[in-house]
Amino acid sequence: MTDYRRRALVASPTAPARAAAAALRETGDWAPLEDADVVIALGGDGFMLQTLHAMLERRRPVAPVFGMNLGTVGFLMNEWRPDGLESRLERARPFTVTPLEMTATGVDGRVHTLPAINEVSLLRETRQTAKLKVTVNDRVVLPELACDGILVATPAGSTAYNLSAQGPILPLGSALIALTPISPFRPRRWRGAILPDRTRIGLEVLEPAKRPVSAVADQREVRDVAAVSIAMDRARELTLLFDPEHALDDRITMEQFAA
């Protein structure tokens, strides 16, 4: 049985999450985040992403995160219940989430390296259509893609922005990533690709002065990029814990049948 005795508690700044955190703190002792065997996160999916990114910045091995939903959708969260936390942790199913690593080179030559748990997206900054050259494992697959943008999504993130952009839902554990255009204009019939998750994707901005493009890794943006490379970062894997009846892989599967 996994030992989750040292637990840290983090909460979104919203009123419901703060009230829930105050109630949980009365139930026992809590460890500092840096000493925890498990992290309890209270909030919504956005706060879960913030928590996971904070965990990635820690130097020690990353503790698993058990989220409870006090937000809106809560796709990455379990149901909020203040009682029975210990037994829930004992029964929880772990799921490994591998983040993407985005390396973005700006038009000024500066290089920015950021992780992304859901997706990396490139977006036009002005009314001018973005023009991008797309490479896969250093092979040019699209010499020029005219679009509003493009994104690369992990299975965990495939039901978020990727799905809104008409991208595919990827089962957790499928070892795949989605390359999805956003409002493509040319080539008109290209609707994206499903690629092995060991693929290296390169995106070069054509005419960056006339058609400026920003790159976003989850919630962190780099403006005026000239080129972006994206690949899985297996050295920084994360673990999410879910109640057996609320498993992430099952939720992703069932999203394919949502009306």
N, C-alpha and C positions, 0 to 999 in steps of 0.2 A: 504494500500500500504506500502511495506517495505521501511524504510528510509535508503537510501544509500548516505547520503550527505557527510559524512566523508569518503573519499576514499584514499587508499594508493596505490602507484604504485611501482611495482618491475619488474625488467627486467633481462633477461639472459645477460651475458657479450658478446654475439655475436654482430657483427656490425649491422645487421638488427634490432635486439631488442633494442640496444642502440639508434639507430636513431629514431625508433618508440617511445621510451620513451621520447626522447627530444621533439618530436612533440607533444605528449600528455601533457607534462608538461606546454606547452604554452597555453593550453586550459582552465586552471583554477588552483585553489589552491588544494594542496594535503596534506593529513594528515600523520603523522608518523604511522608506521605499528601498533604500540601498541594502537593507538587511533582510528583505522579505523573501520567503519561499514562494509566495503567491501574492498577486495584487488583485484586490477587489475594486472594480471601477464602476461608478454610478453615474449614469448619464445616457446620452444617445450615441449613435454611430459616429458622429463627428468627434465627440469627446473620446470615444474608444480609439479613433485614429490618432488623436493628440497623445493619448496615453501610450500607445504602441510606439510612436515616434520618440517619446521621452525615454522609453525603455531601450530603444536602439542606441541612444546616446550614452547609456551606462557602459562602464568598462567591464564589469563582472558578467558572468553568464546571465542571460535575461530570464527573469522569473515569468512563469505563465500568468495569464490574465483571465480572470473570471468577471465578465461584465454583467450588470443588471440594468435593465432598461428603465430609464426615467426621462427619455426623450420622446421622439416622434415615431420613427420607424423601428429602430432597434434590431436591425438585421443581424448585427454582430453581437447582440446582447442576449442574455437570458432574461426570463421574467423576473420582475422585482418582487421578492418575498423576503421579509426581514427575518423569518424564523427558519430553522433547520439548515443554516449555512454549512455547518460542519459536515452533515451527512450529504449535502449536495456536492461539496468538494470531493468527498470520498467516491462518489458515483460519477463524477464528471468525466466526459470523454475529451481527450486532448486532440487538437488539430494543429498541425504545423502550417504556418503561413510564411512563404518565402517572399521577401520584398524585391522589388526592382531597384536597380541602381541607375540613376540618371546622371550622365556627365554632359553638362551644357557649356558650350563655348560661346561667349558673347561676341558681338561685333567689335568690342573693345579688346578682345583677346583674353579676357578673364575666364577662368574655368571654375564651374560650380558643380560639385558632386553631392547629390541628395538622394535619399531613399524614398521609395513610394510603395505603399502597401496595397493600395487599390489600383492606381493607374498613373501613368505619365501622359500628359496631354500637351500638344502644341496648338496654340490658338492665335489667329490673326489679331493684331492690336488695333487696326484701323478698318475703314470701310473697304480697303483694297484686299482682294482675294489673296490668300497665301499661296505661294508656289514652292513646292518641296520636292527634293530628290530623295527617293527612298532606297536604301540598301538593306539586304539581308545577308548576314555573314560576308560582308564586303562585296557582294554582288549587286549591281544596280538592277532593281526589279521594276522601278517606276522612275524614268528619267525626269518626268515632271508631273506632279499631282497638284492640280488647282483645286483649292478647298477652303473651308473656314478653319480647318485644323485636322488633326489626326491624334489618335491616342493608342497607347499600349496598355492592356489591362491584364491583371492576374486573375486566376479563377475566383479568388475571394472578392475581387473588385469588379468582376464581370457583370454583376447585377446592378451596378451603380451607374456612373456616367456612361460606361460602355453600352449598357442596355438601352439607355435613353437615346444613344446615337445609332440605334438599330444594330448594335454588335451582338455576337453570340453569347449565350450563357455557357460557361465552362465548368464542368463538374470539378469539385475539389479533388485533388489527387490525379487529375488528368494529365499533368506534365505538359500543359499547353498554355500559350498566351494568345491574346486576341490583338490584332492590328486593325483598327477600325477608323475609317475616315469620318470626318464631321462635315456634313453638307458638301460632298464632292461634286465638282463641276466637270472636270476632265481628269482622267478618263471617265466618261459618264457612267459606264456600266460596272466600274470597279466598286465593290461593296466591302472590301476588306479581306483579311486572311486569318486563318488559324495556324499557328506555328508552334513547333516544339519549344519548350521553355528554355532550352539551351541556345536558342537563336540569339545572335547579336543584331540589333536593329540600329541602323544609322539614318538620321534625318537631316538633310542639308537644306537650309533656307536659301532659296534663289531670290535674288534682288532684295536683300534684307533692308537696304536703305529705303527703297520705295514701298516694300511690303513687309513691315516689321512684324515679328512673331515673338510671342512669349512662350516659355516652357514651364509647366506646372507639375510638380511632383506631389500628388495628393493636394495639400493645401499651401504649398510653398512655391512661389512664383519667381522665375528669373526672366526679366524682360530683355528684349532686343537680342535674341540669340542668333548665332550664325549656323551652328550645327549642334546636334544632340545625339548621343549614343546611349542605348538602353540595353541592359542585360540583367538577368537574375543574379542576386547576391546571396549565394548559399552560405556564406560565412556569417550571416546575420539573421538566421531564422528565428521566428517568433512562435509562441504556443498560445492558443486560445483554448479555454475550457468551456464546455457546454453541458447542460443537463442532457441526459440521454434522450429525452423526448423533444429536445430543442437543438438537435445537432446541425451544425452548419452545412455539412454535405447534403443532408436531406432537405434543408431549406433551399439551397441552391438548385437542387434537382426539381423541387416542386415549383420553383419560379417559372419553369418552362411551361407550366400548365395554368399560370395565373391569367385571368381574363383581363 
